[in-house]
């Protein structure tokens, strides 16, 4: 099945490029065109299920702030007229917010939720700390069809350069703590108390932390949470981490595994398969930390690696 990105590239080549050449020829080399931003279609993950809302034909046209004042508003009018005239475009009001003419600064600032200096291609360290992983992926997904000016692509390349070292290490440390706290400590405490609901929350938080760690160690941004595991399986060539995450998420909670078992911080209850799988996954993540040159000692308790990860921050 043809992807939405491919379909919209054809839409651009057949209709939008002609519109620009016909009515805005003098500005043609100043208009960047592509498809990126919010929506499963921009990730290449669109399917029949995802096409029940905010799905249709259209592209993004990115211009500078100055060009928006010069010709952007008229371009927006003409573009919307074009979309409305194309049969089976299926444009919704929400999709109009995601496609069409917008400034480069507006596109990045709205997705990242910080004021982006797209001219200098710079974010402060404070801004980097405030950013969410998934919004960074959303800002850099999709495909740019044309960008003669290079301004849109320049900021995209800057973001794809990944986190500054100190921010990267801090985020690694946060997720190491989260995994250890949720799955290697609090899960057992909750199960000892017979609180399966709280234990399920611990497992969910631990699985989420494991996936965050995987992407951080791969120096890739994960997409919106419902697509994170799919993206992880695409990156995990050998499949060891993906397989253990899938098994951990699918393993049923078994309260009977804790009958007669008291909580002991130094003794793991391997009668519970969730505990066993958690430790196996921790071992895989430790291996990735070691391969990245972040740790030397091994021990499976991920909290113990926080200081080593932070120590090398520049």
C-alpha positions as CSV (number, residue, x, y, z in Angstrom):
1,X,0.0,0.0,0.0
2,X,1.3,3.5,-0.9
3,X,2.3,5.5,2.2
4,X,0.8,8.8,2.9
5,X,4.2,10.4,2.5
6,X,4.5,9.0,-1.0
7,X,0.9,10.1,-1.8
8,X,1.6,13.6,-0.6
9,X,4.8,13.8,-2.5
10,X,2.7,13.1,-5.7
11,X,0.2,15.7,-4.6
12,X,3.0,18.2,-4.2
13,X,4.6,17.4,-7.6
14,X,1.3,17.4,-9.5
15,X,-0.6,20.3,-7.9
16,X,1.4,22.3,-5.4
17,X,4.6,22.8,-7.4
18,X,2.5,24.0,-10.3
19,X,0.6,26.5,-8.1
20,X,3.9,27.9,-6.8
21,X,5.5,28.1,-10.2
22,X,2.4,29.7,-11.7
23,X,1.4,32.3,-9.0
24,X,4.6,32.6,-6.8
25,X,7.4,32.0,-9.3
26,X,9.6,34.8,-7.8
27,X,9.5,33.1,-4.4
28,X,9.7,29.5,-5.5
29,X,13.2,29.0,-4.2
30,X,12.2,30.4,-0.8
31,X,9.4,28.0,0.0
32,X,10.3,24.7,1.7
33,X,7.8,21.9,1.2
34,X,7.4,18.5,2.8
35,X,5.3,16.6,5.3
36,X,6.4,16.5,9.0
37,X,5.0,17.0,12.4
38,X,2.0,15.5,14.2
39,X,0.2,12.4,13.0
40,X,1.0,8.8,12.4
41,X,1.3,9.5,8.7
42,X,4.3,11.6,9.3
43,X,6.0,8.7,11.0
44,X,5.1,6.3,8.2
45,X,2.9,4.4,10.6
46,X,-0.5,5.1,9.1
47,X,-2.8,2.2,8.6
48,X,-6.5,1.5,8.2
49,X,-7.1,2.1,12.0
50,X,-5.2,5.4,12.1
51,X,-7.2,6.7,9.1
52,X,-10.4,7.2,11.1
53,X,-9.5,10.9,11.9
54,X,-7.3,13.8,10.8
55,X,-6.2,11.9,7.7
56,X,-6.1,13.4,4.2
57,X,-4.0,14.8,1.4
58,X,-1.8,17.8,2.0
59,X,1.7,19.1,2.6
60,X,3.5,21.6,4.8
61,X,4.9,24.8,3.2
62,X,7.5,26.4,5.4
63,X,8.6,30.1,5.0
64,X,10.6,32.6,7.1
65,X,8.8,35.2,9.2
66,X,9.7,37.9,6.7
67,X,8.4,35.9,3.7
68,X,5.1,35.2,5.6
69,X,4.5,38.9,5.7
70,X,5.6,39.4,2.0
71,X,3.6,36.6,0.4
72,X,2.8,33.8,2.8
73,X,-0.7,34.9,3.6
74,X,-1.7,35.0,0.0
75,X,0.1,31.6,-0.6
76,X,-2.0,30.2,2.2
77,X,-5.2,31.4,0.6
78,X,-4.3,29.9,-2.7
79,X,-3.1,26.6,-1.2
80,X,-6.4,26.1,0.8
81,X,-8.3,26.8,-2.4
82,X,-6.3,24.2,-4.1
83,X,-6.9,21.6,-1.4
84,X,-10.6,22.2,-1.4
85,X,-10.7,21.7,-5.2
86,X,-9.0,18.4,-5.2
87,X,-11.3,15.4,-5.1
88,X,-11.0,13.1,-2.0
89,X,-8.6,15.4,-0.2
90,X,-10.5,14.7,3.1
91,X,-9.2,17.8,4.8
92,X,-10.5,18.3,8.4
93,X,-10.2,21.4,10.5
94,X,-7.6,19.7,12.6
95,X,-5.5,18.6,9.6
96,X,-5.6,22.2,8.3
97,X,-3.7,23.1,11.5
98,X,-1.1,20.5,10.7
99,X,-0.6,21.2,7.0
100,X,-0.5,24.3,4.8
101,X,1.6,27.5,5.0
102,X,3.4,28.2,8.3
103,X,6.6,29.9,9.4
104,X,9.6,27.8,10.1
105,X,9.8,29.3,13.6
106,X,6.1,28.6,14.2
107,X,6.4,25.0,13.2
108,X,9.3,24.1,15.5
109,X,8.2,26.3,18.4
110,X,4.6,24.9,18.4
111,X,5.9,21.3,18.4
112,X,8.8,21.7,20.9
113,X,6.8,24.2,23.0
114,X,9.8,26.5,23.4
115,X,10.7,29.7,21.5
116,X,13.1,28.4,18.8
117,X,15.8,30.6,17.4
118,X,15.7,29.0,13.9
119,X,18.0,31.6,12.4
120,X,20.9,30.9,14.8
121,X,20.0,27.2,15.0
122,X,20.4,27.3,18.8
123,X,18.6,26.1,21.9
124,X,19.7,26.9,25.4
125,X,20.7,24.1,27.8
126,X,17.6,25.0,29.8
127,X,15.4,24.5,26.7
128,X,17.0,21.1,26.0
129,X,16.1,20.0,29.5
130,X,12.5,21.1,29.0
131,X,12.0,19.2,25.8
132,X,10.2,15.9,25.6
133,X,11.7,13.0,23.7
134,X,8.6,12.5,21.6
135,X,8.2,16.1,20.5
136,X,11.7,16.1,19.2
137,X,10.9,13.0,17.1
138,X,7.7,14.8,15.9
139,X,9.7,17.9,14.9
140,X,12.2,15.8,12.8
141,X,10.0,13.1,11.3
142,X,8.5,12.8,7.8
143,X,10.3,14.0,4.7
144,X,11.4,17.4,3.2
145,X,10.6,17.4,-0.6
146,X,12.3,20.7,-1.4
147,X,14.2,23.4,0.5
148,X,16.4,25.6,-1.7
149,X,16.8,28.2,1.0
150,X,17.9,25.6,3.5
151,X,16.6,27.4,6.6
152,X,14.0,24.7,7.5
153,X,16.5,21.9,7.0
154,X,19.3,23.6,8.9
155,X,17.3,23.6,12.2
156,X,16.1,20.1,11.5
157,X,19.8,19.0,11.2
158,X,20.6,20.8,14.4
159,X,17.9,18.9,16.3
160,X,19.0,15.6,14.8
161,X,22.5,16.3,16.1
162,X,21.0,15.1,19.4
163,X,21.1,16.3,23.0
164,X,24.1,18.1,24.4
165,X,26.3,15.7,26.4
166,X,25.3,17.0,29.9
167,X,21.6,16.8,29.0
168,X,22.0,13.3,27.5
169,X,23.7,12.0,30.6
170,X,21.2,13.6,32.9
171,X,18.3,11.9,31.0
172,X,20.1,8.6,31.1
173,X,20.5,9.0,34.9
174,X,16.8,9.8,35.3
175,X,15.7,6.7,33.5
176,X,18.2,4.5,35.2
177,X,16.7,5.7,38.5
178,X,13.2,5.2,37.2
179,X,13.8,1.7,36.1
180,X,15.5,0.6,39.3
181,X,12.9,2.3,41.5
182,X,9.8,1.0,39.7
183,X,10.9,-2.5,38.6
184,X,13.8,-3.5,40.8
185,X,12.4,-2.1,44.1
186,X,8.8,-1.0,44.3
187,X,7.4,-3.8,42.2
188,X,8.5,-6.3,44.9
189,X,7.3,-4.1,47.7
190,X,3.8,-3.8,46.1
191,X,3.5,-7.5,45.4
192,X,4.6,-8.3,49.0
193,X,1.8,-6.1,50.2
194,X,-0.7,-7.8,47.8
195,X,-1.3,-4.6,45.8
196,X,-1.4,-5.9,42.3
197,X,-2.7,-2.6,40.9
198,X,0.3,-0.7,42.2
199,X,2.6,-3.5,41.0
200,X,1.1,-3.1,37.5
201,X,1.9,0.6,37.6
202,X,5.5,-0.2,38.6
203,X,5.8,-2.5,35.7
204,X,4.4,0.0,33.2
205,X,6.8,2.7,34.5
206,X,9.7,0.3,34.3
207,X,8.9,-0.8,30.8
208,X,8.6,2.9,29.8
209,X,12.0,3.7,31.4
210,X,13.6,0.7,29.6
211,X,12.4,2.0,26.2
212,X,13.6,5.5,27.0
213,X,17.0,4.1,28.0
214,X,17.2,2.1,24.7
215,X,16.5,5.2,22.6
216,X,18.9,7.4,24.6
217,X,21.7,4.8,24.2
218,X,20.9,4.6,20.5
219,X,20.9,8.4,20.3
220,X,17.6,8.4,18.7
221,X,14.3,10.2,19.6
222,X,11.3,7.9,20.3
223,X,8.0,8.8,18.9
224,X,4.7,9.4,20.7
225,X,4.2,6.7,23.3
226,X,1.8,4.5,21.4
227,X,4.4,4.1,18.6
228,X,7.5,3.8,20.9
229,X,7.6,0.0,20.9
230,X,7.1,-0.3,17.2
231,X,10.0,2.2,16.6
232,X,12.1,0.3,19.1
233,X,11.6,-3.0,17.2
234,X,12.7,-1.3,14.0
235,X,16.0,-0.1,15.7
236,X,16.7,-3.3,17.7
237,X,18.4,-5.3,14.9
238,X,19.2,-8.4,17.0
239,X,15.9,-8.1,18.9
240,X,17.1,-9.0,22.4
241,X,15.8,-5.9,24.1
242,X,12.6,-5.8,22.1
243,X,11.9,-9.5,22.9
244,X,12.4,-9.0,26.6
245,X,10.3,-5.9,26.8
246,X,7.5,-7.7,24.9
247,X,7.7,-10.7,27.2
248,X,7.8,-8.5,30.3
249,X,4.8,-6.5,29.2
250,X,2.8,-9.7,28.4
251,X,3.7,-11.7,31.6
252,X,0.7,-12.0,33.9
253,X,0.8,-10.8,37.5
254,X,0.9,-13.9,39.7
255,X,0.2,-13.1,43.4
256,X,0.6,-16.7,44.3
257,X,4.3,-16.4,43.5
258,X,4.5,-14.2,46.6
259,X,2.7,-16.4,49.1
260,X,4.8,-16.8,52.2
261,X,7.5,-14.5,50.7
262,X,8.5,-11.5,52.8
263,X,10.2,-8.4,51.3
264,X,14.0,-8.5,51.4
265,X,15.8,-5.8,49.5
266,X,18.9,-8.0,49.0
267,X,17.0,-11.2,47.8
268,X,15.1,-11.4,44.6
269,X,11.9,-13.5,44.3
270,X,12.6,-15.4,41.1
271,X,9.4,-17.4,41.6
272,X,7.8,-14.3,40.0
273,X,8.6,-14.3,36.2
274,X,8.2,-10.5,36.1
275,X,11.2,-10.2,38.5
276,X,13.2,-12.6,36.4
277,X,12.4,-10.8,33.1
278,X,13.1,-7.4,34.8
279,X,16.6,-8.6,35.7
280,X,17.3,-10.0,32.3
281,X,16.2,-6.7,30.7
282,X,18.4,-4.8,33.2
283,X,21.3,-7.0,32.0
284,X,20.7,-6.1,28.4
285,X,20.6,-2.4,29.3
286,X,23.8,-2.8,31.2
287,X,25.5,-4.3,28.2
288,X,24.4,-1.3,26.1
289,X,25.8,1.1,28.8
290,X,29.1,-0.8,28.8
291,X,29.3,-0.7,25.0
292,X,28.7,3.0,25.1
293,X,31.7,3.4,27.4
294,X,29.5,4.7,30.2
295,X,30.2,2.0,32.8
296,X,32.8,-0.6,33.7
297,X,31.4,-2.5,36.7
298,X,28.3,-4.7,36.2
299,X,25.7,-5.5,38.8
300,X,22.2,-5.4,37.2
301,X,20.9,-2.9,39.7
302,X,20.6,0.1,37.4
303,X,20.6,2.8,40.1
304,X,24.2,1.9,40.9
305,X,25.3,3.2,37.5
306,X,23.8,6.8,38.0
307,X,27.0,8.3,39.4
308,X,29.2,6.7,36.7
309,X,27.0,8.0,33.9
310,X,26.9,11.6,35.4
311,X,30.6,11.7,36.2
312,X,31.7,12.1,32.6
313,X,29.4,15.0,31.8
314,X,31.0,17.8,29.9
